[in-house]
């Protein structure tokens, strides 16, 4: 166990542990370091507590020879997850465990423990991408009441982010190998999620990442499973468990084009390259980007500065059509769908955050506005669906021509349309 001064680039102090270490955590206000040990015989394993300055061993908590996979400290207690699937809780000054709990989940390991600021709820992430909650005060597993809450902190990792963490091509390359997440960390400032797997690879994705096949940067970093990883500004530090290697990765974000970024043309005056002696500027077109937002009622892209006026006009038009229609009228759009982001200032978001927000609005538009055809499965508005069902039947479902069977985003990009039609 070593303390290394990053600024002076020298080793401050070190001490030899009783066995191999799997994890560690530190809390500065109590000057305490805890280390979770691997088990090689009945005498090893457990948790060792050390002074943060001198590294002197203060006490040891036994886990009956069971290795410790994950450990976390807070102001009131420490939490350790052992390989038998149990979660153990103890006070800082205690030499025995105050409580032992076995969560209801599969045979996967616990890879992440987060403690919310009030020290009431534990958030546990498993290697097979499950998210569990435990109420420390009531000493029981929580239900869905805690889902969706994001707790701030250096080690805060929301479990459902890991849905997009596993490489989608990994199973195809080797179906007999179990690819699971062994470490993860979120950089809250830039909304980045770093994930390490058991194959020694790392992935960097946008957070929150809830798509099962999310795209991201991937690299084979280590020759063994990733034991730990942490963000420090734009630097990612990874530690290999078996190859005993520490690496630092510098990450530079590059803005990628998105469907939410519409383009406008502006006329700029630049020197004429054909005639260097001429001082008259020529008119040359250069494309600049305008931030646009999807309307949740009609699916059109509108500038962020004026999207509020467009949404109010769309809501009024929708409500008037619904009030004027008779019962069963095909022109009746139905009740007004709820606004997913009422009175939200979209101009405060950057392009990457707005792109993810547009994906959520588009999903809301498809779920609440578009209706699915029972014959071909495509989705339309209510009026478009009635016209579509004239030519679509059970015996002969409608299929577009082969040349038009392209993804919606590519179709809109190639045709220059700014409206999300039925798909």
N, C-alpha and C positions, 0 to 999 in steps of 0.2 A: 504494500500500500504506500503510494508515493504522493508527496505534495510538490508540485512543479510550479515555479514562478514564471508565468507567461511573459511578463514584461522584461525581466532580467535574463530569461532563458537559462535558468539554472535550477537544480534540484535542491529544495529547501530541507526536506527530511523524508525518511522512509522507514518502514518496518516490515519484517517478514510475517506473513499471516500463517495461520495453522493449516491452511489448505488452499486449493484454487478458489478464486473468487468469481462469482457469476454476475454480481450487480453491487452497486453502492449508491448512497445518497448522503447529502450533507445539509445541515441547517445551521446558518451562520449565527443567529441570535443565541442559540444554546451551545455553540461551539462543539458540535457533535457530528461524527461520521459513523455511519452504520454500513456494514459489509455483509452481503449474503454469500455464504460459502457453499462450494460443491461438496458432495459426500463421497468419500472413498472407503470409509469403514464406519463403524458405529460411533467412534469418538469424534468424527469430523461432522461437517454440516452445521447448520444453525446460523445465527446472526452474531457478529462481534461488534461491539460499540467502542469507539476510540475517541480520544480527545482530538479536536480539530487542529490544535496547534502542535502538540507534542506527539500525537499518534499513540499515546500510551493506552493500552487495553484497559477499559474501565469495567466491563462485564460482558458476559456471553449468554445468549438465549438459545437454549437447545431446541432442535426440531426433530429429535429422535432419529438422527442420522439421515434425514430426508433433505435433499438439496433445495436451496432457495433460488427460485428463478427470477423474482422481481421484488423490490423493496422500495418503500417510500416513507419519508419523514414529513411531519407537520408540527405545528406548535404544541400540540397536546399529546400525540402518540406516534408510534411507528407501525407500519403495516408491512407484512411480508407474505408473499405467495409462494408456497412450497410445491414441489413436483407431484405430490399426491392429490393436488386439486384443492387444498385447504388455504384459507386466508386467516392469518394469525395477527392479532392486535395486542400491543403492549404499551404501557406508559414509558416515558423516557427514563425514569429512575428505577424501573422494575426489572428484576432478573427472571421473571416468569411471565408467560403469556396470560393476559387478562381475559382474552376471548378467542375462540377458534371457531371458524365458520366454513362450511363446505358449500360453495355455490351450486346451483342447479344448472349445469351445462354439460357438454360432452367430455371427451377425453383430451381436449386440446389444453395447451398451457396458457397461463396468464402472462401476457407480455407487457402490460401497461397498467399502472395504478395511479389514478388521479384523485386528489382530495379537494373538495370545493372549499372556498374561503372560510365558511362558517364551521368547518370540521364536522359536518353532520353526515354528509353522503360520500361514499366511495364510488368511483366510477372505474370499472374493470374492463379491459379489452383482452379478448382471447386471440390465440393464433389463427383460429378459423373464422375470425371476423364477427364475433358476437360482442354485444355490449351489455354489461350487467351493472346493476346499481344496488348498493347496500346502505341501509340507514344505520349509522353507528349508534345513535341514541336509542333507537327502538330495537336494535340488534335483530334486524330482519331484512330479507331481500326486498327491494322496492319493485313496484310495478312500472307502468308506463308514465307515472306522474313526473318522473325526472327526465324523460326522454326529450330531446331537443334543446335542453339547456346547455349553454356553453359557459364553462367556468374559466376565468382568466388565470394565468399563471405561466411560469416558465415551462413546465412539463405538461401543459394542457393539451391533450389529444382526444378528440371526439372519436368514439369507436366506429361510427358508421362511415367516417372518412376512409377507413381501410377497405371498404367495398371495392374501390378501384385500385387497390394497392398491388394485388397480385398480377403478375404479367399474364395477359389472356392467352399467349402462345406457349406458356410454360407446360401446361398439361398436354398440349398437342406434341411438344417435342419429346417428352418422356412421361407417358401416362402413369407409369408405375412409381414415379417419384412424388413425394408429398411436398409441395411448395407452400410454405406458410410464412407469415410475417413474424420476425423475431425482434424487431425494434422499430420505433417510429417516434417522430418529433415534429411539432408544428412551429413554424416561424410566423407568429401572429402579425408582425409588422408588415410582411409582404404576402401573407396568405399562402404560404408554401408548406407542403407536407412532404417530408422525407421518410422513406420506408426502406427498411433492410429486411432481406429474406434469408431463409436457411441455406440458400445456394451461394451466398456471398455477394449477391447483387443489390444495388440500391436503385430506387426510383424517386424522382422528384415530380410532384403533381401540384396542381392548383387546389387549394383548400377553400371551401369544403369540396370534397371529391366524392360524389355519390353515384357515379356511373360505374357499372360493373366492368366496362371495358374502356376506362378512361385512358387517354393518351398522356404520356409524360416522358421525361428523360430517363433512360436506363443505362446503367453501366455495371460491369462485373468488377467489383471493387476488391474483394478478398477471396482467399482460397478456402474459407470456412464460413460458417454462419456469422451474420452480423450480431455482435453482442450488445452494442450500444451505439447510439448516434445522437448528436446534439447540434443545434444551430447556434451560431454566434455571429449576429448580424448576417452578412451574406456568405459566411464561411460555414461549411458543414464538416463536422468532425465525426469520423466513423472508426469503430474499433472492432477488429476481428477476434472472435473468441478462440479459434484454434490456431491461426497463423501468427498471433501475438503482434499484430501490426496496427498502428494508428495512422490514419490518413486525414488530410485536410483537403476539402474540395471548395473551390471558389465558384459561386453560381452567379451568372449574369442573366437577367431577364431580358428577353427580346419580345417586343409587342408583335403578336401574330394577327393577321387579318381575321375578322369575325363577321358573321352575317349581320351583327348588330351595328356595324360601322358602315353607314352609307357614304357615298362619295359625291362631292360637289366639285364643280370646275370653277376655277378663278383665273382671271387674266393678269399675268405678271409681266412687267417690262424688263427684258433682258437684252444685252448687246447682240447685234446681228453677227453671227459667225461667218456668213458668206462675204461680208464686206467689213474688214477690220478697220478701214479708214472712216467708215461712216459712223457718225455719232448719234444717229437716230435709232432709238430703241425699236425693236420689233415686238410684235404681240405673240407670245408663246403661252400655250395652255399648260398648266401644271395642276395636278390633282391634289386636293387637300381633303382631310377626313372631317366629317361632321358626326358627332355622337348622336345616335338615334336609339329610340326605344320602341318596342313592339306594343301595339295597342291590344289589350286583352279581350276586346269585343270584336274587332274586325281583322286583327292580325296584320295590320299595316305598320310600316316603319315610319316614325315621325321624329323630328329633331327633339332633343331633350328639353330645349328651351320652350317649345310650344306644345309638348305632348299633353299637358294638362288641359289646354283648351280643346284639343282634339278628343280626349277621353270624355270630357263633359258633353261635347256635341254628340258623340257616339251614344252615350248613355241616354240623352234626351231623345235621340232618334229611335233607339231601341224601345224605350218606355212608351213613346207615342205609338209605335207599331203594335206593341203588345196590347195597349188599351183600346186601340181601334179595331182589333181583330176579333172575330167571333170565335166561339168554342169550336175547336177542331179545324180552324182555318189554317191552310198551309202557309199563309203569310205571317202567322203568329210566331215570333221568334221565341216565345216562352218568357218566363220570369227573368228579370235582369240578374245576370251572374254577379257574384260579389267581386269587388275590386281587390286583387291580392296585395296591392301596395297603395292604399288611399292616402292622398295628400303627401306623397313622397317626393323629395327634391332629387331628381335624377342627375342634375348638373353637378352634384358633389362627388359623383363616383368617377373613377378612372375607367379606361377602356376595358381592362381585364375583368374588373368587378361588374361592370355593366353588361359584359358579354354573358357572364354566368347568371346575372339577374334576368336577362332576356331569355335564356333557356328555361328558367322557371316560369316566366310569363307565357312563353310559347306552350309549355306543358299545361298550364292552366287554361289557355285558349283552346287547346285540343280536347281537354277533358270536359269543359263546361259549355263551349260554344258548338264545336263540331259534333256531329252525330254519325255513328258508324252504320254502314250498309250491311245488312244481314247476309247478303249474297257474296259480295266480293271483299268485304272488310275495309274498304276505303272509307274515309271520313269526310263529311260535307256539312255545310250549314243546313238549317232546316229546309229552306227554300231550294237550295241546290240538291238536297237529297231527294225531294219529291220529283224533280226533273230527271235525276239520275236513275231512279227506279223504273222509269218508263222503258229504258233499254237494258236494264240489268235484271235478270231473273235467276231462279234456282238452277234451271237446266242450262242456262247460258249466261254465266256471270261475266260482267264487263271487265275487259283487260285492255290497258292502253297499248298502242303500237310498240313494237320492240325498241324503236328509236327513241321513245319517250320514257322508257323505264329506267330513269336515272334518279338519284336522290333528290329530295326537295331543295336542299341548299344549292346543289350544283345547277338545278333547273332554274332557280331564281337568279343565280349568278350569271348564267349564260344568256337568259332572256332579258335581264335587266329589270325584272319585276320587283316591286317592293311590297308584295302582299303574300301572306301565307295561305295558299289555296288548299283545298281538301286533298288528302293523300291517303 
